[in-house]
Amino acid sequence: MKKKTRRLLLRKYAVILLLSALSLLYLYLMDRMLGYGVNNIGYIINYLLYTASEKLAAVILLLCLVVPDAVYWIRGNQPGRGSEK
């Protein structure tokens, strides 16, 4: 069960990384195509998480994504689904 759980978690995060990379590539290509240049993404990133509350919300959401998966990775099993018969 540990191998299957870990393989699923690795696949999940590989898909997340792939989609993130494709999204950034799309942003760079569209900025380049519309004439903003390559430095526009760096300029926009400065204003994405501007206030402390936005930074705190982003950290909390990231922890909600990572912490349960870290627990499943260490324990090697996911919660049962016995009541779904």
C-alpha positions as a Python dict, from the first residue, in 0.01 Angstrom:
ca = {
    (1, 'M'): (0, 0, 0),
    (2, 'K'): (288, 238, 70),
    (3, 'K'): (423, 214, -284),
    (4, 'K'): (84, 279, -437),
    (5, 'T'): (14, 577, -210),
    (6, 'R'): (355, 727, -271),
    (7, 'R'): (325, 675, -646),
    (8, 'L'): (-12, 855, -646),
    (9, 'L'): (131, 1145, -445),
    (10, 'L'): (431, 1174, -676),
    (11, 'R'): (201, 1172, -977),
    (12, 'K'): (-18, 1439, -818),
    (13, 'Y'): (272, 1675, -756),
    (14, 'A'): (427, 1601, -1095),
    (15, 'V'): (101, 1710, -1260),
    (16, 'I'): (88, 2023, -1043),
    (17, 'L'): (446, 2114, -1140),
    (18, 'L'): (378, 2045, -1507),
    (19, 'L'): (66, 2263, -1509),
    (20, 'S'): (252, 2539, -1324),
    (21, 'A'): (534, 2533, -1577),
    (22, 'L'): (289, 2538, -1868),
    (23, 'S'): (101, 2830, -1713),
    (24, 'L'): (420, 3032, -1670),
    (25, 'L'): (526, 2949, -2024),
    (26, 'Y'): (186, 3067, -2150),
    (27, 'L'): (222, 3394, -1959),
    (28, 'Y'): (571, 3454, -2097),
    (29, 'L'): (464, 3374, -2452),
    (30, 'M'): (158, 3598, -2436),
    (31, 'D'): (360, 3886, -2289),
    (32, 'R'): (617, 3841, -2561),
    (33, 'M'): (350, 3821, -2830),
    (34, 'L'): (168, 4132, -2707),
    (35, 'G'): (492, 4330, -2684),
    (36, 'Y'): (530, 4367, -2308),
    (37, 'G'): (869, 4197, -2298),
    (38, 'V'): (1016, 3931, -2075),
    (39, 'N'): (1053, 4155, -1768),
    (40, 'N'): (679, 4213, -1735),
    (41, 'I'): (624, 3892, -1535),
    (42, 'G'): (875, 4005, -1271),
    (43, 'Y'): (695, 4337, -1250),
    (44, 'I'): (357, 4168, -1203),
    (45, 'I'): (485, 3922, -941),
    (46, 'N'): (571, 4212, -710),
    (47, 'Y'): (199, 4292, -686),
    (48, 'L'): (53, 3940, -661),
    (49, 'L'): (88, 3901, -285),
    (50, 'Y'): (100, 4264, -181),
    (51, 'T'): (-49, 4272, 171),
    (52, 'A'): (23, 4061, 476),
    (53, 'S'): (-327, 3911, 471),
    (54, 'E'): (-279, 3790, 112),
    (55, 'K'): (57, 3635, 204),
    (56, 'L'): (-96, 3467, 509),
    (57, 'A'): (-386, 3329, 305),
    (58, 'A'): (-145, 3193, 43),
    (59, 'V'): (67, 3021, 309),
    (60, 'I'): (-240, 2868, 475),
    (61, 'L'): (-369, 2735, 142),
    (62, 'L'): (-27, 2592, 60),
    (63, 'L'): (-9, 2421, 399),
    (64, 'C'): (-359, 2276, 346),
    (65, 'L'): (-231, 2124, 22),
    (66, 'V'): (101, 1988, 148),
    (67, 'V'): (53, 1882, 513),
    (68, 'P'): (-209, 1606, 461),
    (69, 'D'): (-3, 1460, 176),
    (70, 'A'): (310, 1467, 392),
    (71, 'V'): (123, 1272, 660),
    (72, 'Y'): (5, 1017, 402),
    (73, 'W'): (360, 991, 265),
    (74, 'I'): (505, 917, 609),
    (75, 'R'): (231, 680, 725),
    (76, 'G'): (197, 514, 387),
    (77, 'N'): (-180, 483, 382),
    (78, 'Q'): (-473, 707, 311),
    (79, 'P'): (-797, 718, 510),
    (80, 'G'): (-1035, 433, 450),
    (81, 'R'): (-1350, 461, 243),
    (82, 'G'): (-1549, 178, 392),
    (83, 'S'): (-1885, 354, 409),
    (84, 'E'): (-1908, 403, 32),
    (85, 'K'): (-2036, 56, -49),
}
